[in-house]
Amino acid sequence: MEPLERAEALRLLAGASYGRIVFTDRALPAIRPVNHVLVDDAVVIRTHDGAALTAAALGAAAAGVVVAYEADAIDPLTHLGWSVVVTGYARPVTEPHQLARYRALLRPWVASGMDHTVAIQPDLVTGYRLTAGPAAAE
């Protein structure tokens, strides 16, 4: 594994179409697959009214809620690829101009109404490239 610089990690993340968001739901870790877009280094996702993440982000108000967001591209045959994790505060997007911009850029994959938008500011970005190395001893 080779560590990635922040800029390269964010470039790879921007090229991925989906990832997994990790947050706390009733004092326990929760993970959800979501599609995203990277805008000005912020990871932007859309959620719906009943989503636990929506409740967590709206409940945290201006401070936001700490989350991790992970995306990767790993070949199942060669086991080569990359993995990036962004950790930071998720906050609901409420400014009308930003909402319109993000909604135009990000089409949710699910059919339910995705009426909320959440932006994650990446305070910590870690990434690794999985490269071919010497064969492991048997």
N, C-alpha and C positions, 0 to 999 in steps of 0.2 A: 504494500500500500504506500502510495506517495501522497503526502499532504498537498492540498491545493491552496493557492493564494486566494484571498477574498474575492478579487475581481474575477478570477477564472471560475470560482465556485458559483458566483452570481450569474455569470454568463451561461454556465451549464444549466443552472436552475431556470433561467429565462427560456431556454430551449425545450424544457420539459413541459408536457401538457397537464400533468397531474402529479399529486404527491399525497402525503398523509399528514394531517394536523394532529398534534398531541396536546391535550389540555386537561384540566382537572374538572371532573363532574362528580359532585357530591363527595368530595375529598378522595376520589380515586382517579387514576389515569384513564383517559379515554382517547381513542384514536379513530379518526374518520378519514376515508379517502375523499379527496376533493380535487377539482381542477382549479387552476390558478393562472394568474398573469403577473409578471413582474413589471412594476411601473416605478421608475425613479428609485430603484433598489428596495421598494416595499413589495411584499408578497400580498396580493389581493385575491380574496375569495368571496364567494357569495353564499349566503345561508338563508334558511327559511325561519318562519316564526317559531316553530316547535323545536328547533335544533338546540341541543344542549350548549353548543358553542355560542349561539346567538344570545342565550340567556346569560352565559358567563361574561361575554363581551359587553353586553348592555348593562349588566349588573355592576361591572367594574367602573363604569362611567369614564371619566377623563383619564384616569390612571391606566386603564387597560388591564388585560389579564395576561399573565405569562404563558406563552405557548412555545412549542417547537414545531417546525415544519420540515419534513424530510421528503426528498425526491431522489430518484436514482435511475440509472440505466445500466443494467448488468446483463450481459449475455448469458443465458442459461447453459450454454454448451461450453464456452471458454472461461466463464466466470470473470471476464474482464469488463471494465466499465468504470462507473463513478457513482459516488453517493455524496449528497450535500445535506447538511442540517443547518437551519436558521433558527436561532432562539431569540425571542424578543417579546415585546408587548403587542397584543392584538387589541385594536380599538375599532369601534364601529365608525364607519364613514357617514357623516351627516351633512356635509357641505354639498349643496345641490349640484354645483359645477363638477366636483369630483365624482359624485354619484353617477352623473350622466356619462362622464368620460369612462369610468370603470365598467358601467353596464354595456357601453358600446364595445369595449375591448374583450369582455369576458362573458361568454355564453355558457350557462350551467349545463351540465350533462343530464341532470335529472329533470323530470317533467313537472315536479311541484313548483309552486311559486317561490322563487328565491328573491325575497323582497329586501333582504339586508345585505350590506356589503361590509366586510371586515378587512382592515389593512394591518399587516404585521410589519413593524419596523425591525429590521435585523440588527440587534445589538451584538450578537455573536454569530459568526458564520464559520462553519467548519466543513471541510470537504476532503474527500480522498479519491484518488484514481487507483483502480485495481489494475495492476499491470502484470504481465507475464514475468515470472522469475525462474530461478532454478527449480527443477523438478524436485518435489518432496521425496525424501527417502521412504521406501516402503517398509 
